[in-house]
């Protein structure tokens, strides 16, 4: 069976600079979800969101905007904006687990309010022709939240549901509830996409064997930690390419240049790249030592030297 790989968004990481660089050097992702737009009570799209969605800034095969809201008014406003840019689908984030979001009844914090979700979807579908997709968890407090919600979703036209089988309150801790994921598949006619904990081609095969009817799979943090991951899954290869250090180095330099041009001052680019290395270090044989070296860098010159030592050291390990 053929399958589709999607990139699940991660705020602060998977913007157009990362997407373009990852697609250029590694490929393998069929469609990318953009990090969410949040209006915060104002009927205006922040400049950073606009830049991220501008077609001229995006060179990936397919990009899907996302919105985080519990308001039909806000959804319709964002839908009109993205349609003006040529997008035909808008993803509703019902999955974000962070307390600063969920305590406002947003992200996975909205899942327990099935009536509000129903009202939002009803109004949106009657006033807009944009395709709607959902990014969801099993619930915030309790997985019965999704079992209560699925029958309501059956009444609506939804392109697909990207489902991460954890509760919001778990954040990214504990195990994904694969039994509940199976129960969700059995209780909906909607197209379900699996999202969560895919960090290797072997893990993907394991999940694909367990859920043979699933045709689309979303990669989240695993793709940032290993930008080769989609390529490895598509080619069913458990090993990094022989020249992965060179490929990663060119990807890193492209990413650095992109952020260096966009951010004001060396301090900001340093913080940005250090946050990426919290994930990138997992690609290396000694993640703790690799990340510690980057984290200790107090200026850009020392940072570049730390990157060089990490890459050269990894090359020596492989030889």
Buried (B, 14 or more C-beta within 10 A) or exposed (E): EEEBBBBBBBBEBBBBBBBBBBBEBBBBBBBBBBBBBBBEEEEEBEEEBBEBBEEEBBEBEBBBBBBBBBBBBBBBBBBEBBBEEEBEBBBBBBBBBBEEBBEBBBBBBBBBBBEBBBEBBBBBBEBBEBBBBBBBBBBBBBBEBBBEBBEBBEEBEBBBBBBBBBBBBBEEEEEBBBEBBEBBBEEBEBBBBBBBBBBBBEBBEEBBEEBEEBBBBBBBBBBBBBBBBBBBBBEEEEEBBEEBBEBBBEBBEBBBEBBBEBBEEEEEBBEBBBEBBBBBBBBBEBBEEBBEBBBEBEEBEBBBEBBEEBBEBBEEEEE
